[in-house]
Amino acid sequence: MSAGLFERTIGAAWADLPDVVKRGHELERGLHGQGDFDVTLGASWLARLVARAMGMPRAGRALRTTLDVTPDGEELVWRRDFAGTSFDSRMYAIDGGRIAERRGLVELRLRVTAEEGAVVYRCEGARVRLGAVRFPMPLAPRVEGRVWADGDAMRTRIHIAAPVVGTIVTYEGPLRFGS
């Protein structure tokens, strides 16, 4: 089988990642994971308003969370559910060895690397996407993420912030994989 999206993007450093982290990123045959995540919203009313408009989960501790990833052609469909609040997106390869994550009209452009046994996601920009036409979004949310081994689980921490607004949401927790 050929290398998957994340293995191709990360390159030779893929070989040094812990097995559970690789399993969580070998998605071309699909993936189901579950765990309990803590969700923290930004402190300002504006941050909470933006989080709500983005469809982010409510704040809480140990929220039952599931992740299902299914392939759809050259794209991966990500379905996250935080205690009943769904958050779906699509990921696919783009120029410069990067990955895009699209939700609705917003496309985030991510640099994905392997660092110290973890997969690290850094947002390098965002665009509004209307068909084949893309418009830059200088005030778009920025995503930073880190995924690492935590015993038999893959621990994930995602932080979303935006200029002017500051922190919108941070979520963190372990994922365990099953069929």
WOCORJO-V319726 format. One record per run of one state. SS is the DSSP state (A for helix, B for strand, O for the rest). FROM is the first residue (numbers start at 0). TO is the last residue. Records with the same first field share a line. If there is no record, write none. Layout:
BEGIN
SS=FROM-TO ; FROM-TO
END
This chain:
BEGIN
O=0-3 ; 16-17 ; 23-29 ; 41-43 ; 53-58 ; 72-73 ; 82-83 ; 103-104 ; 115-116 ; 130-131 ; 136-140 ; 150-151 ; 162-164 ; 178-178
A=4-15 ; 18-22 ; 44-52 ; 94-96
B=30-40 ; 59-71 ; 74-81 ; 84-93 ; 97-102 ; 105-114 ; 117-129 ; 132-135 ; 141-149 ; 152-161 ; 165-177
END
